[in-house]
Amino acid sequence: MGVSVEWREIKYRETFEEETRGLIRRRQSDPDCKIEDFEGILKSLYAMDGSDHDGRGSVQDTIMAATIAAYERFIAQWKAETSN
């Protein structure tokens, strides 16, 4: 595996895990937070991702992708919990 790919994978994994921990902490510490709150943030992340006119660069693209993935997974897991 090349160095250029390896750093992206490491950054992606670090960001994904950090975002996931933050989402879990927020859900546990804020009894008023709802799935809809996180869905709204995810919608904003999608908009930010799509409005990259000037180019963020590889690092920020990797961070954005990992952040979006963390929100998507977190929301999906929360919905799965509530549907059971």
PyMOL Python script that loads the backbone (N, CA, C, O; Angstrom):
from pymol import cmd

cmd.read_pdbstr("""\
ATOM      1  N   MET A   1       0.855  -1.167   0.000  1.00  0.00           N
ATOM      2  CA  MET A   1       0.000   0.000   0.000  1.00  0.00           C
ATOM      3  C   MET A   1       0.900   1.228   0.000  1.00  0.00           C
ATOM      4  O   MET A   1       1.865   1.294   0.761  1.00  0.00           O
ATOM      5  N   GLY A   2       0.587   2.199  -0.850  1.00  0.00           N
ATOM      6  CA  GLY A   2       1.388   3.402  -0.943  1.00  0.00           C
ATOM      7  C   GLY A   2       1.145   4.345   0.219  1.00  0.00           C
ATOM      8  O   GLY A   2       0.097   4.314   0.863  1.00  0.00           O
ATOM      9  N   VAL A   3       2.126   5.173   0.468  1.00  0.00           N
ATOM     10  CA  VAL A   3       2.032   6.138   1.570  1.00  0.00           C
ATOM     11  C   VAL A   3       0.859   7.093   1.368  1.00  0.00           C
ATOM     12  O   VAL A   3       0.187   7.460   2.332  1.00  0.00           O
ATOM     13  N   SER A   4       0.609   7.498   0.124  1.00  0.00           N
ATOM     14  CA  SER A   4      -0.461   8.457  -0.129  1.00  0.00           C
ATOM     15  C   SER A   4      -1.840   7.900   0.204  1.00  0.00           C
ATOM     16  O   SER A   4      -2.736   8.646   0.599  1.00  0.00           O
ATOM     17  N   VAL A   5      -2.006   6.623   0.049  1.00  0.00           N
ATOM     18  CA  VAL A   5      -3.283   5.995   0.393  1.00  0.00           C
ATOM     19  C   VAL A   5      -3.347   5.728   1.887  1.00  0.00           C
ATOM     20  O   VAL A   5      -4.400   5.885   2.506  1.00  0.00           O
ATOM     21  N   GLU A   6      -2.242   5.330   2.459  1.00  0.00           N
ATOM     22  CA  GLU A   6      -2.212   4.954   3.866  1.00  0.00           C
ATOM     23  C   GLU A   6      -2.587   6.120   4.783  1.00  0.00           C
ATOM     24  O   GLU A   6      -3.355   5.926   5.726  1.00  0.00           O
ATOM     25  N   TRP A   7      -2.075   7.309   4.537  1.00  0.00           N
ATOM     26  CA  TRP A   7      -2.396   8.422   5.419  1.00  0.00           C
ATOM     27  C   TRP A   7      -3.878   8.761   5.362  1.00  0.00           C
ATOM     28  O   TRP A   7      -4.472   9.154   6.367  1.00  0.00           O
ATOM     29  N   ARG A   8      -4.478   8.607   4.172  1.00  0.00           N
ATOM     30  CA  ARG A   8      -5.919   8.882   4.045  1.00  0.00           C
ATOM     31  C   ARG A   8      -6.728   7.895   4.885  1.00  0.00           C
ATOM     32  O   ARG A   8      -7.673   8.283   5.573  1.00  0.00           O
ATOM     33  N   GLU A   9      -6.356   6.637   4.824  1.00  0.00           N
ATOM     34  CA  GLU A   9      -7.074   5.621   5.599  1.00  0.00           C
ATOM     35  C   GLU A   9      -6.935   5.865   7.096  1.00  0.00           C
ATOM     36  O   GLU A   9      -7.893   5.707   7.853  1.00  0.00           O
ATOM     37  N   ILE A  10      -5.733   6.251   7.513  1.00  0.00           N
ATOM     38  CA  ILE A  10      -5.505   6.539   8.936  1.00  0.00           C
ATOM     39  C   ILE A  10      -6.327   7.751   9.364  1.00  0.00           C
ATOM     40  O   ILE A  10      -6.995   7.716  10.398  1.00  0.00           O
ATOM     41  N   LYS A  11      -6.280   8.820   8.577  1.00  0.00           N
ATOM     42  CA  LYS A  11      -7.036  10.038   8.898  1.00  0.00           C
ATOM     43  C   LYS A  11      -8.538   9.768   8.905  1.00  0.00           C
ATOM     44  O   LYS A  11      -9.260  10.248   9.779  1.00  0.00           O
ATOM     45  N   TYR A  12      -8.998   9.000   7.926  1.00  0.00           N
ATOM     46  CA  TYR A  12     -10.419   8.652   7.843  1.00  0.00           C
ATOM     47  C   TYR A  12     -10.839   7.908   9.107  1.00  0.00           C
ATOM     48  O   TYR A  12     -11.836   8.262   9.736  1.00  0.00           O
ATOM     49  N   ARG A  13     -10.087   6.885   9.476  1.00  0.00           N
ATOM     50  CA  ARG A  13     -10.423   6.062  10.648  1.00  0.00           C
ATOM     51  C   ARG A  13     -10.404   6.901  11.918  1.00  0.00           C
ATOM     52  O   ARG A  13     -11.310   6.793  12.745  1.00  0.00           O
ATOM     53  N   GLU A  14      -9.377   7.738  12.083  1.00  0.00           N
ATOM     54  CA  GLU A  14      -9.291   8.594  13.274  1.00  0.00           C
ATOM     55  C   GLU A  14     -10.484   9.541  13.362  1.00  0.00           C
ATOM     56  O   GLU A  14     -11.086   9.695  14.425  1.00  0.00           O
ATOM     57  N   THR A  15     -10.817  10.163  12.257  1.00  0.00           N
ATOM     58  CA  THR A  15     -11.932  11.109  12.237  1.00  0.00           C
ATOM     59  C   THR A  15     -13.255  10.405  12.493  1.00  0.00           C
ATOM     60  O   THR A  15     -14.077  10.887  13.272  1.00  0.00           O
ATOM     61  N   PHE A  16     -13.461   9.273  11.844  1.00  0.00           N
ATOM     62  CA  PHE A  16     -14.698   8.507  12.020  1.00  0.00           C
ATOM     63  C   PHE A  16     -14.887   8.129  13.493  1.00  0.00           C
ATOM     64  O   PHE A  16     -15.964   8.314  14.059  1.00  0.00           O
ATOM     65  N   GLU A  17     -13.826   7.600  14.099  1.00  0.00           N
ATOM     66  CA  GLU A  17     -13.913   7.164  15.496  1.00  0.00           C
ATOM     67  C   GLU A  17     -14.128   8.345  16.440  1.00  0.00           C
ATOM     68  O   GLU A  17     -14.909   8.247  17.386  1.00  0.00           O
ATOM     69  N   GLU A  18     -13.444   9.449  16.191  1.00  0.00           N
ATOM     70  CA  GLU A  18     -13.598  10.639  17.030  1.00  0.00           C
ATOM     71  C   GLU A  18     -15.013  11.212  16.926  1.00  0.00           C
ATOM     72  O   GLU A  18     -15.619  11.562  17.939  1.00  0.00           O
ATOM     73  N   GLU A  19     -15.528  11.305  15.720  1.00  0.00           N
ATOM     74  CA  GLU A  19     -16.898  11.802  15.516  1.00  0.00           C
ATOM     75  C   GLU A  19     -17.906  10.885  16.196  1.00  0.00           C
ATOM     76  O   GLU A  19     -18.840  11.355  16.846  1.00  0.00           O
ATOM     77  N   THR A  20     -17.721   9.590  16.046  1.00  0.00           N
ATOM     78  CA  THR A  20     -18.647   8.624  16.650  1.00  0.00           C
ATOM     79  C   THR A  20     -18.655   8.766  18.170  1.00  0.00           C
ATOM     80  O   THR A  20     -19.718   8.767  18.792  1.00  0.00           O
ATOM     81  N   ARG A  21     -17.474   8.885  18.763  1.00  0.00           N
ATOM     82  CA  ARG A  21     -17.408   9.078  20.227  1.00  0.00           C
ATOM     83  C   ARG A  21     -18.143  10.353  20.646  1.00  0.00           C
ATOM     84  O   ARG A  21     -18.862  10.361  21.645  1.00  0.00           O
ATOM     85  N   GLY A  22     -17.959  11.415  19.885  1.00  0.00           N
ATOM     86  CA  GLY A  22     -18.631  12.678  20.194  1.00  0.00           C
ATOM     87  C   GLY A  22     -20.139  12.573  20.076  1.00  0.00           C
ATOM     88  O   GLY A  22     -20.869  13.126  20.898  1.00  0.00           O
ATOM     89  N   LEU A  23     -20.609  11.870  19.063  1.00  0.00           N
ATOM     90  CA  LEU A  23     -22.049  11.689  18.880  1.00  0.00           C
ATOM     91  C   LEU A  23     -22.650  10.878  20.027  1.00  0.00           C
ATOM     92  O   LEU A  23     -23.727  11.198  20.531  1.00  0.00           O
ATOM     93  N   ILE A  24     -21.953   9.842  20.425  1.00  0.00           N
ATOM     94  CA  ILE A  24     -22.425   9.011  21.542  1.00  0.00           C
ATOM     95  C   ILE A  24     -22.473   9.833  22.825  1.00  0.00           C
ATOM     96  O   ILE A  24     -23.447   9.771  23.575  1.00  0.00           O
ATOM     97  N   ARG A  25     -21.407  10.607  23.072  1.00  0.00           N
ATOM     98  CA  ARG A  25     -21.380  11.463  24.283  1.00  0.00           C
ATOM     99  C   ARG A  25     -22.531  12.453  24.278  1.00  0.00           C
ATOM    100  O   ARG A  25     -23.189  12.653  25.298  1.00  0.00           O
ATOM    101  N   ARG A  26     -22.773  13.068  23.136  1.00  0.00           N
ATOM    102  CA  ARG A  26     -23.854  14.057  23.076  1.00  0.00           C
ATOM    103  C   ARG A  26     -25.197  13.394  23.362  1.00  0.00           C
ATOM    104  O   ARG A  26     -26.008  13.919  24.124  1.00  0.00           O
ATOM    105  N   ARG A  27     -25.424  12.243  22.748  1.00  0.00           N
ATOM    106  CA  ARG A  27     -26.702  11.557  22.966  1.00  0.00           C
ATOM    107  C   ARG A  27     -26.876  11.185  24.430  1.00  0.00           C
ATOM    108  O   ARG A  27     -27.974  11.308  24.972  1.00  0.00           O
ATOM    109  N   GLN A  28     -25.812  10.732  25.073  1.00  0.00           N
ATOM    110  CA  GLN A  28     -25.894  10.318  26.473  1.00  0.00           C
ATOM    111  C   GLN A  28     -26.051  11.500  27.422  1.00  0.00           C
ATOM    112  O   GLN A  28     -26.721  11.387  28.448  1.00  0.00           O
ATOM    113  N   SER A  29     -25.439  12.633  27.087  1.00  0.00           N
ATOM    114  CA  SER A  29     -25.440  13.754  28.025  1.00  0.00           C
ATOM    115  C   SER A  29     -26.577  14.749  27.805  1.00  0.00           C
ATOM    116  O   SER A  29     -26.839  15.586  28.668  1.00  0.00           O
ATOM    117  N   ASP A  30     -27.248  14.669  26.670  1.00  0.00           N
ATOM    118  CA  ASP A  30     -28.325  15.618  26.369  1.00  0.00           C
ATOM    119  C   ASP A  30     -29.641  14.863  26.188  1.00  0.00           C
ATOM    120  O   ASP A  30     -29.913  14.333  25.110  1.00  0.00           O
ATOM    121  N   PRO A  31     -30.452  14.815  27.238  1.00  0.00           N
ATOM    122  CA  PRO A  31     -31.700  14.051  27.152  1.00  0.00           C
ATOM    123  C   PRO A  31     -32.703  14.630  26.151  1.00  0.00           C
ATOM    124  O   PRO A  31     -33.650  13.951  25.755  1.00  0.00           O
ATOM    125  N   ASP A  32     -32.493  15.877  25.747  1.00  0.00           N
ATOM    126  CA  ASP A  32     -33.416  16.507  24.804  1.00  0.00           C
ATOM    127  C   ASP A  32     -33.034  16.287  23.341  1.00  0.00           C
ATOM    128  O   ASP A  32     -33.807  16.628  22.446  1.00  0.00           O
ATOM    129  N   CYS A  33     -31.865  15.729  23.090  1.00  0.00           N
ATOM    130  CA  CYS A  33     -31.465  15.572  21.691  1.00  0.00           C
ATOM    131  C   CYS A  33     -32.250  14.423  21.052  1.00  0.00           C
ATOM    132  O   CYS A  33     -32.563  13.415  21.685  1.00  0.00           O
ATOM    133  N   LYS A  34     -32.548  14.623  19.783  1.00  0.00           N
ATOM    134  CA  LYS A  34     -33.366  13.669  19.032  1.00  0.00           C
ATOM    135  C   LYS A  34     -32.650  13.279  17.751  1.00  0.00           C
ATOM    136  O   LYS A  34     -31.714  13.953  17.321  1.00  0.00           O
ATOM    137  N   ILE A  35     -33.088  12.208  17.156  1.00  0.00           N
ATOM    138  CA  ILE A  35     -32.537  11.780  15.869  1.00  0.00           C
ATOM    139  C   ILE A  35     -32.623  12.919  14.864  1.00  0.00           C
ATOM    140  O   ILE A  35     -31.710  13.118  14.062  1.00  0.00           O
ATOM    141  N   GLU A  36     -33.706  13.657  14.906  1.00  0.00           N
ATOM    142  CA  GLU A  36     -33.909  14.752  13.961  1.00  0.00           C
ATOM    143  C   GLU A  36     -32.809  15.813  14.063  1.00  0.00           C
ATOM    144  O   GLU A  36     -32.452  16.439  13.065  1.00  0.00           O
ATOM    145  N   ASP A  37     -32.278  16.012  15.267  1.00  0.00           N
ATOM    146  CA  ASP A  37     -31.178  16.963  15.446  1.00  0.00           C
ATOM    147  C   ASP A  37     -29.960  16.523  14.634  1.00  0.00           C
ATOM    148  O   ASP A  37     -29.333  17.325  13.943  1.00  0.00           O
ATOM    149  N   PHE A  38     -29.647  15.250  14.732  1.00  0.00           N
ATOM    150  CA  PHE A  38     -28.496  14.709  14.012  1.00  0.00           C
ATOM    151  C   PHE A  38     -28.759  14.643  12.507  1.00  0.00           C
ATOM    152  O   PHE A  38     -27.848  14.839  11.703  1.00  0.00           O
ATOM    153  N   GLU A  39     -29.993  14.371  12.139  1.00  0.00           N
ATOM    154  CA  GLU A  39     -30.332  14.376  10.713  1.00  0.00           C
ATOM    155  C   GLU A  39     -30.179  15.778  10.119  1.00  0.00           C
ATOM    156  O   GLU A  39     -29.759  15.926   8.971  1.00  0.00           O
ATOM    157  N   GLY A  40     -30.516  16.792  10.890  1.00  0.00           N
ATOM    158  CA  GLY A  40     -30.347  18.165  10.426  1.00  0.00           C
ATOM    159  C   GLY A  40     -28.879  18.512  10.220  1.00  0.00           C
ATOM    160  O   GLY A  40     -28.518  19.163   9.240  1.00  0.00           O
ATOM    161  N   ILE A  41     -28.044  18.077  11.142  1.00  0.00           N
ATOM    162  CA  ILE A  41     -26.609  18.310  10.996  1.00  0.00           C
ATOM    163  C   ILE A  41     -26.083  17.561   9.775  1.00  0.00           C
ATOM    164  O   ILE A  41     -25.284  18.096   9.006  1.00  0.00           O
ATOM    165  N   LEU A  42     -26.535  16.325   9.603  1.00  0.00           N
ATOM    166  CA  LEU A  42     -26.105  15.542   8.441  1.00  0.00           C
ATOM    167  C   LEU A  42     -26.509  16.225   7.144  1.00  0.00           C
ATOM    168  O   LEU A  42     -25.739  16.251   6.185  1.00  0.00           O
ATOM    169  N   LYS A  43     -27.703  16.774   7.114  1.00  0.00           N
ATOM    170  CA  LYS A  43     -28.157  17.494   5.925  1.00  0.00           C
ATOM    171  C   LYS A  43     -27.230  18.678   5.637  1.00  0.00           C
ATOM    172  O   LYS A  43     -26.890  18.939   4.483  1.00  0.00           O
ATOM    173  N   SER A  44     -26.828  19.382   6.674  1.00  0.00           N
ATOM    174  CA  SER A  44     -25.887  20.491   6.508  1.00  0.00           C
ATOM    175  C   SER A  44     -24.528  20.012   6.022  1.00  0.00           C
ATOM    176  O   SER A  44     -23.883  20.669   5.206  1.00  0.00           O
ATOM    177  N   LEU A  45     -24.103  18.868   6.526  1.00  0.00           N
ATOM    178  CA  LEU A  45     -22.825  18.297   6.069  1.00  0.00           C
ATOM    179  C   LEU A  45     -22.888  17.943   4.585  1.00  0.00           C
ATOM    180  O   LEU A  45     -21.931  18.169   3.845  1.00  0.00           O
ATOM    181  N   TYR A  46     -24.019  17.386   4.156  1.00  0.00           N
ATOM    182  CA  TYR A  46     -24.186  17.084   2.730  1.00  0.00           C
ATOM    183  C   TYR A  46     -24.077  18.369   1.899  1.00  0.00           C
ATOM    184  O   TYR A  46     -23.436  18.386   0.849  1.00  0.00           O
ATOM    185  N   ALA A  47     -24.709  19.435   2.381  1.00  0.00           N
ATOM    186  CA  ALA A  47     -24.663  20.715   1.657  1.00  0.00           C
ATOM    187  C   ALA A  47     -23.233  21.254   1.601  1.00  0.00           C
ATOM    188  O   ALA A  47     -22.779  21.720   0.556  1.00  0.00           O
ATOM    189  N   MET A  48     -22.536  21.186   2.718  1.00  0.00           N
ATOM    190  CA  MET A  48     -21.148  21.650   2.750  1.00  0.00           C
ATOM    191  C   MET A  48     -20.277  20.828   1.815  1.00  0.00           C
ATOM    192  O   MET A  48     -19.410  21.363   1.124  1.00  0.00           O
ATOM    193  N   ASP A  49     -20.515  19.535   1.799  1.00  0.00           N
ATOM    194  CA  ASP A  49     -19.734  18.647   0.935  1.00  0.00           C
ATOM    195  C   ASP A  49     -19.980  18.985  -0.531  1.00  0.00           C
ATOM    196  O   ASP A  49     -19.055  18.957  -1.342  1.00  0.00           O
ATOM    197  N   GLY A  50     -21.220  19.303  -0.868  1.00  0.00           N
ATOM    198  CA  GLY A  50     -21.578  19.603  -2.247  1.00  0.00           C
ATOM    199  C   GLY A  50     -21.197  20.997  -2.706  1.00  0.00           C
ATOM    200  O   GLY A  50     -21.236  21.288  -3.902  1.00  0.00           O
ATOM    201  N   SER A  51     -20.832  21.858  -1.776  1.00  0.00           N
ATOM    202  CA  SER A  51     -20.510  23.232  -2.161  1.00  0.00           C
ATOM    203  C   SER A  51     -19.007  23.491  -2.149  1.00  0.00           C
ATOM    204  O   SER A  51     -18.559  24.591  -1.824  1.00  0.00           O
ATOM    205  N   ASP A  52     -18.262  22.502  -2.494  1.00  0.00           N
ATOM    206  CA  ASP A  52     -16.803  22.597  -2.501  1.00  0.00           C
ATOM    207  C   ASP A  52     -16.330  23.162  -3.837  1.00  0.00           C
ATOM    208  O   ASP A  52     -15.709  22.455  -4.631  1.00  0.00           O
ATOM    209  N   HIS A  53     -16.624  24.433  -4.079  1.00  0.00           N
ATOM    210  CA  HIS A  53     -16.295  25.053  -5.365  1.00  0.00           C
ATOM    211  C   HIS A  53     -14.806  25.336  -5.516  1.00  0.00           C
ATOM    212  O   HIS A  53     -14.252  25.185  -6.604  1.00  0.00           O
ATOM    213  N   ASP A  54     -14.165  25.739  -4.446  1.00  0.00           N
ATOM    214  CA  ASP A  54     -12.751  26.109  -4.515  1.00  0.00           C
ATOM    215  C   ASP A  54     -11.817  24.937  -4.229  1.00  0.00           C
ATOM    216  O   ASP A  54     -10.608  25.043  -4.432  1.00  0.00           O
ATOM    217  N   GLY A  55     -12.353  23.857  -3.774  1.00  0.00           N
ATOM    218  CA  GLY A  55     -11.547  22.680  -3.460  1.00  0.00           C
ATOM    219  C   GLY A  55     -10.960  22.740  -2.065  1.00  0.00           C
ATOM    220  O   GLY A  55     -10.228  23.669  -1.724  1.00  0.00           O
ATOM    221  N   ARG A  56     -11.285  21.753  -1.270  1.00  0.00           N
ATOM    222  CA  ARG A  56     -10.808  21.698   0.107  1.00  0.00           C
ATOM    223  C   ARG A  56      -9.422  21.082   0.191  1.00  0.00           C
ATOM    224  O   ARG A  56      -8.633  21.421   1.073  1.00  0.00           O
ATOM    225  N   GLY A  57      -9.141  20.201  -0.705  1.00  0.00           N
ATOM    226  CA  GLY A  57      -7.900  19.447  -0.633  1.00  0.00           C
ATOM    227  C   GLY A  57      -8.148  18.068  -0.068  1.00  0.00           C
ATOM    228  O   GLY A  57      -9.219  17.787   0.471  1.00  0.00           O
ATOM    229  N   SER A  58      -7.162  17.219  -0.192  1.00  0.00           N
ATOM    230  CA  SER A  58      -7.295  15.812   0.191  1.00  0.00           C
ATOM    231  C   SER A  58      -7.601  15.606   1.664  1.00  0.00           C
ATOM    232  O   SER A  58      -8.431  14.769   2.017  1.00  0.00           O
ATOM    233  N   VAL A  59      -6.937  16.360   2.520  1.00  0.00           N
ATOM    234  CA  VAL A  59      -7.141  16.178   3.961  1.00  0.00           C
ATOM    235  C   VAL A  59      -8.578  16.515   4.336  1.00  0.00           C
ATOM    236  O   VAL A  59      -9.244  15.719   4.999  1.00  0.00           O
ATOM    237  N   GLN A  60      -9.061  17.670   3.927  1.00  0.00           N
ATOM    238  CA  GLN A  60     -10.413  18.081   4.285  1.00  0.00           C
ATOM    239  C   GLN A  60     -11.475  17.210   3.615  1.00  0.00           C
ATOM    240  O   GLN A  60     -12.532  16.971   4.198  1.00  0.00           O
ATOM    241  N   ASP A  61     -11.209  16.736   2.405  1.00  0.00           N
ATOM    242  CA  ASP A  61     -12.140  15.808   1.757  1.00  0.00           C
ATOM    243  C   ASP A  61     -12.248  14.511   2.553  1.00  0.00           C
ATOM    244  O   ASP A  61     -13.334  13.954   2.712  1.00  0.00           O
ATOM    245  N   THR A  62     -11.113  14.042   3.046  1.00  0.00           N
ATOM    246  CA  THR A  62     -11.092  12.818   3.851  1.00  0.00           C
ATOM    247  C   THR A  62     -11.842  13.025   5.161  1.00  0.00           C
ATOM    248  O   THR A  62     -12.612  12.158   5.577  1.00  0.00           O
ATOM    249  N   ILE A  63     -11.629  14.146   5.805  1.00  0.00           N
ATOM    250  CA  ILE A  63     -12.318  14.466   7.064  1.00  0.00           C
ATOM    251  C   ILE A  63     -13.819  14.578   6.838  1.00  0.00           C
ATOM    252  O   ILE A  63     -14.608  14.066   7.632  1.00  0.00           O
ATOM    253  N   MET A  64     -14.214  15.244   5.762  1.00  0.00           N
ATOM    254  CA  MET A  64     -15.636  15.406   5.462  1.00  0.00           C
ATOM    255  C   MET A  64     -16.291  14.045   5.209  1.00  0.00           C
ATOM    256  O   MET A  64     -17.375  13.773   5.726  1.00  0.00           O
ATOM    257  N   ALA A  65     -15.648  13.206   4.432  1.00  0.00           N
ATOM    258  CA  ALA A  65     -16.204  11.880   4.131  1.00  0.00           C
ATOM    259  C   ALA A  65     -16.368  11.051   5.405  1.00  0.00           C
ATOM    260  O   ALA A  65     -17.388  10.386   5.589  1.00  0.00           O
ATOM    261  N   ALA A  66     -15.379  11.089   6.272  1.00  0.00           N
ATOM    262  CA  ALA A  66     -15.443  10.315   7.517  1.00  0.00           C
ATOM    263  C   ALA A  66     -16.511  10.868   8.460  1.00  0.00           C
ATOM    264  O   ALA A  66     -17.207  10.105   9.130  1.00  0.00           O
ATOM    265  N   THR A  67     -16.638  12.171   8.511  1.00  0.00           N
ATOM    266  CA  THR A  67     -17.644  12.803   9.368  1.00  0.00           C
ATOM    267  C   THR A  67     -19.049  12.427   8.904  1.00  0.00           C
ATOM    268  O   THR A  67     -19.901  12.056   9.712  1.00  0.00           O
ATOM    269  N   ILE A  68     -19.281  12.525   7.614  1.00  0.00           N
ATOM    270  CA  ILE A  68     -20.589  12.147   7.057  1.00  0.00           C
ATOM    271  C   ILE A  68     -20.875  10.679   7.331  1.00  0.00           C
ATOM    272  O   ILE A  68     -21.986  10.335   7.735  1.00  0.00           O
ATOM    273  N   ALA A  69     -19.907   9.821   7.123  1.00  0.00           N
ATOM    274  CA  ALA A  69     -20.099   8.393   7.363  1.00  0.00           C
ATOM    275  C   ALA A  69     -20.417   8.112   8.826  1.00  0.00           C
ATOM    276  O   ALA A  69     -21.251   7.258   9.126  1.00  0.00           O
ATOM    277  N   ALA A  70     -19.760   8.823   9.735  1.00  0.00           N
ATOM    278  CA  ALA A  70     -20.025   8.627  11.168  1.00  0.00           C
ATOM    279  C   ALA A  70     -21.460   9.015  11.504  1.00  0.00           C
ATOM    280  O   ALA A  70     -22.145   8.291  12.227  1.00  0.00           O
ATOM    281  N   TYR A  71     -21.916  10.147  10.987  1.00  0.00           N
ATOM    282  CA  TYR A  71     -23.301  10.578  11.224  1.00  0.00           C
ATOM    283  C   TYR A  71     -24.286   9.579  10.623  1.00  0.00           C
ATOM    284  O   TYR A  71     -25.267   9.212  11.270  1.00  0.00           O
ATOM    285  N   GLU A  72     -24.036   9.143   9.411  1.00  0.00           N
ATOM    286  CA  GLU A  72     -24.948   8.186   8.761  1.00  0.00           C
ATOM    287  C   GLU A  72     -25.053   6.899   9.572  1.00  0.00           C
ATOM    288  O   GLU A  72     -26.150   6.389   9.797  1.00  0.00           O
ATOM    289  N   ARG A  73     -23.922   6.382  10.004  1.00  0.00           N
ATOM    290  CA  ARG A  73     -23.929   5.134  10.777  1.00  0.00           C
ATOM    291  C   ARG A  73     -24.614   5.326  12.124  1.00  0.00           C
ATOM    292  O   ARG A  73     -25.426   4.498  12.538  1.00  0.00           O
ATOM    293  N   PHE A  74     -24.283   6.429  12.811  1.00  0.00           N
ATOM    294  CA  PHE A  74     -24.865   6.712  14.120  1.00  0.00           C
ATOM    295  C   PHE A  74     -26.389   6.807  14.030  1.00  0.00           C
ATOM    296  O   PHE A  74     -27.103   6.221  14.843  1.00  0.00           O
ATOM    297  N   ILE A  75     -26.871   7.539  13.049  1.00  0.00           N
ATOM    298  CA  ILE A  75     -28.323   7.701  12.858  1.00  0.00           C
ATOM    299  C   ILE A  75     -28.973   6.366  12.533  1.00  0.00           C
ATOM    300  O   ILE A  75     -30.024   6.039  13.084  1.00  0.00           O
ATOM    301  N   ALA A  76     -28.361   5.592  11.646  1.00  0.00           N
ATOM    302  CA  ALA A  76     -28.908   4.291  11.276  1.00  0.00           C
ATOM    303  C   ALA A  76     -28.983   3.354  12.478  1.00  0.00           C
ATOM    304  O   ALA A  76     -29.970   2.638  12.651  1.00  0.00           O
ATOM    305  N   GLN A  77     -27.955   3.359  13.297  1.00  0.00           N
ATOM    306  CA  GLN A  77     -27.955   2.500  14.494  1.00  0.00           C
ATOM    307  C   GLN A  77     -29.015   2.948  15.489  1.00  0.00           C
ATOM    308  O   GLN A  77     -29.690   2.114  16.093  1.00  0.00           O
ATOM    309  N   TRP A  78     -29.168   4.247  15.665  1.00  0.00           N
ATOM    310  CA  TRP A  78     -30.176   4.771  16.590  1.00  0.00           C
ATOM    311  C   TRP A  78     -31.573   4.388  16.106  1.00  0.00           C
ATOM    312  O   TRP A  78     -32.416   3.970  16.899  1.00  0.00           O
ATOM    313  N   LYS A  79     -31.812   4.532  14.813  1.00  0.00           N
ATOM    314  CA  LYS A  79     -33.119   4.151  14.262  1.00  0.00           C
ATOM    315  C   LYS A  79     -33.367   2.662  14.424  1.00  0.00           C
ATOM    316  O   LYS A  79     -34.493   2.253  14.706  1.00  0.00           O
ATOM    317  N   ALA A  80     -32.338   1.846  14.252  1.00  0.00           N
ATOM    318  CA  ALA A  80     -32.488   0.404  14.426  1.00  0.00           C
ATOM    319  C   ALA A  80     -32.844   0.059  15.873  1.00  0.00           C
ATOM    320  O   ALA A  80     -33.645  -0.842  16.122  1.00  0.00           O
ATOM    321  N   GLU A  81     -32.249   0.777  16.820  1.00  0.00           N
ATOM    322  CA  GLU A  81     -32.566   0.567  18.237  1.00  0.00           C
ATOM    323  C   GLU A  81     -34.032   0.875  18.531  1.00  0.00           C
ATOM    324  O   GLU A  81     -34.696   0.142  19.264  1.00  0.00           O
ATOM    325  N   THR A  82     -34.521   1.959  17.956  1.00  0.00           N
ATOM    326  CA  THR A  82     -35.873   2.394  18.278  1.00  0.00           C
ATOM    327  C   THR A  82     -36.940   1.609  17.529  1.00  0.00           C
ATOM    328  O   THR A  82     -38.115   1.646  17.893  1.00  0.00           O
ATOM    329  N   SER A  83     -36.532   0.898  16.481  1.00  0.00           N
ATOM    330  CA  SER A  83     -37.528   0.120  15.736  1.00  0.00           C
ATOM    331  C   SER A  83     -37.731  -1.260  16.332  1.00  0.00           C
ATOM    332  O   SER A  83     -38.647  -1.976  15.927  1.00  0.00           O
ATOM    333  N   ASN A  84     -36.900  -1.647  17.279  1.00  0.00           N
ATOM    334  CA  ASN A  84     -37.031  -2.979  17.893  1.00  0.00           C
ATOM    335  C   ASN A  84     -37.945  -2.942  19.080  1.00  0.00           C
ATOM    336  O   ASN A  84     -38.170  -3.971  19.718  1.00  0.00           O
TER     337      ASN A  84
END
""", "prot")
cmd.dss("prot")
cmd.show_as("cartoon", "prot")
cmd.util.cbc("prot")
cmd.orient("prot")
